[in-house]
Amino acid sequence: MIRLPEADGTLTAYEPVRTSAVRPADSAAFRSRSVLATAHVLADPLADNEPLGPVGPTPPPQSLDWDATLAFRRHLWSYGFTLCEGMDTAHRGMGVDWPMAAELIRRCGAEAKAVGGRMAAAVLTDQIEPFEPCTLKEVQAAYETQMEVVEEAGAQAVIMCSPHLTVAARGVDDFAEVYGNLIRQARTPVILHWITSEWDPRNTEYWGHEEPEPAYDALLDIVRAHPGKVDGVKIGPADLDRQIAWRGKLPEGVKFYTSDTTDYARMFVGDEQGHSHALTPVVDPVIPLAAQAFRALDAGDSATARELLDATLPLSRHLFSGEGRSIYFFRTGVTFLAWLSGHADHFRMVWGEQSARSVPHLATAYRLADTLGAFPDPDLAEQRMKLFLAVSGVEQ
C-alpha cells in the first residue's frame, strides 16, 4: 500500500496493481501508420546546470546525460517507432539551443544507424538571435544549415515554423519561395510542421494569412506545387473536426500527422473518412502499449487498437493538462514516469524542470500509469514512488 497525495492536500491509500501490460519488443516498422514519436532528454545530474531557465540575454548552456538520453531512444526504436528528434519534447528552444540540438541529432543519427532505427528531426532557424532583424535569404540560409545537419545524420527533415520568417516575409509569395527552395533541396520527402498562433503568437499570419482557412489553403498550394516531395503535414493545435476536414483536402499520398493529446484514438484508428498518422509526444510514456495498438491496426483489428489507445487517454490528458503555456510542462510527468519505469537512475531535467509539476500531479501520474499496467517492473515503480514521496515530505 502507498499513500498518495491529492490536489486538496489529503492522502489517499492506494494499492498498486502490481501487474504489467508490457509485452516483448518488436523493432519492425509499423505498416499501416507512420508513427513519429518525440522523446524527452535528461540533464546531467552532476553538471553545473542553471536550474532557473534563461538568465540574461544569453541563457547558460545545459549539459545532457547522454547515456540515459540515448538509452531511452534505443528503447523507443526497439518497439518499432520512428524517433522525431530535436522537438519541444527534447527541450528545443527551452534549454536546448541549436548547437546542442545539432549534437543531439548527430549522436542520435549515429545511434540509429548502429541499431537500425528510423529517425526524423526538426529543422528551424533558432541559430538566429530571437530579436535580430533578418532577410529572407538569411532565414533560408539558417534553414539550409540545419537541414544539412539533419540529412547528414540520416534523418527526415521536419520543417518547422520560423518566427524569423514571419517577420521577414511580406506575403504568401515569400513563404512559398523559402519553403519551395527547401523542399526542392531536400534529399527525401519532408514534413511541413505548422504550429498555429493559438500556441505560438509569433506565428500570426504564417503562410501569409491571419485566418486559419486561407492560411491552410496557402500551405496546400505549396504542397501541390511539389508533388512527391512532401511526405505530410503536421498542424496543431486545431480541433479534430477541423483536422479531419483539412486531411480530406490533401493530395493523394500526402499524410496528415496529428499530435492530439486528448482524443488521438479517434484520429489514429480513423473511420470511413480515413485516418491520421502520428507525430506526437503521447507515445513517450506508453511506448510498449502504443506499439501493441499500432500492431493491431497493422493486423486490421481496429477494435483492439481503439481499446488499447482509449485506455491510455486518462494518463495522457493528465500529463498534458494545464492552462496556457503550462501545458509544456508535460515533459516533467513524462520524464518522471520514465524514471519510475527504470529507464534511467534519475529524472534531472534541463532548467530544473523536474520541479515544474506538483507532487500531487506526479502522484496521480503514477497511479494512472500503474492502473494502466504501463510499468515494466511495478515493484520498482512503487519503490521509486515511495522514495520520491519520502524526499517530498510525504510519510508512508
ZINOR-V123349 format. One record per backbone hydrogen bond with DSSP energy under -1.0 kcal/mol. NH is the residue of the N-H (numbers start at 1). CO is the residue of the C=O. If there is no record, write none. Layout:
BEGIN
[[NH/CO] [NH/CO]]
END
This chain:
BEGIN
[[2/14] [4/12] [6/10] [9/6] [12/4] [14/2] [21/373] [36/278] [37/82] [38/280] [43/348] [44/63] [47/44] [49/47] [65/42] [66/64] [69/65] [70/66] [71/67] [72/68] [73/69] [74/70] [75/71] [76/72] [77/73] [78/74] [79/76] [80/77] [81/76] [82/35] [83/118] [84/37] [85/120] [90/87] [91/88] [92/87] [93/96] [94/91] [96/91] [101/97] [102/98] [103/99] [104/100] [105/101] [106/102] [107/103] [108/104] [109/105] [110/106] [111/107] [112/108] [113/109] [114/110] [115/111] [116/112] [117/112] [120/83] [121/156] [122/85] [123/158] [128/125] [132/129] [139/135] [140/136] [141/137] [142/138] [143/139] [144/140] [145/141] [146/142] [147/143] [148/144] [149/145] [150/146] [151/147] [152/148] [153/149] [154/151] [155/150] [156/119] [158/121] [159/191] [160/123] [166/162] [167/163] [168/164] [169/165] [175/171] [176/172] [177/173] [178/174] [179/175] [180/176] [181/177] [182/178] [183/179] [184/180] [185/181] [186/182] [190/229] [191/157] [192/232] [193/159] [194/234] [196/236] [199/196] [200/196] [203/200] [204/201] [206/203] [208/205] [209/206] [215/211] [216/212] [217/213] [218/214] [219/215] [220/216] [221/217] [222/218] [223/219] [224/220] [225/221] [226/223] [229/226] [231/190] [232/190] [233/255] [234/192] [236/194] [243/239] [244/240] [245/241] [246/242] [247/243] [248/244] [249/246] [250/247] [254/251] [255/231] [257/233] [258/277] [266/263] [268/264] [269/265] [270/266] [271/274] [274/271] [276/267] [277/256] [278/34] [279/258] [280/36] [286/283] [290/286] [291/287] [292/288] [293/289] [294/290] [295/291] [296/292] [297/293] [298/294] [299/295] [300/297] [301/296] [302/300] [305/301] [306/302] [307/303] [308/304] [309/305] [310/306] [311/307] [313/310] [316/312] [317/313] [318/314] [319/315] [320/316] [321/318] [326/323] [327/324] [328/325] [329/326] [330/327] [331/328] [332/329] [334/330] [335/331] [336/332] [337/333] [338/334] [339/335] [340/336] [341/337] [342/339] [343/338] [352/349] [353/350] [355/352] [356/353] [362/358] [363/359] [364/360] [365/361] [366/362] [367/363] [368/364] [369/365] [370/366] [371/367] [372/368] [374/369] [381/377] [382/378] [383/379] [384/380] [385/381] [386/382] [387/383] [388/384] [389/385] [390/386] [391/387] [393/390] [394/389]]
END
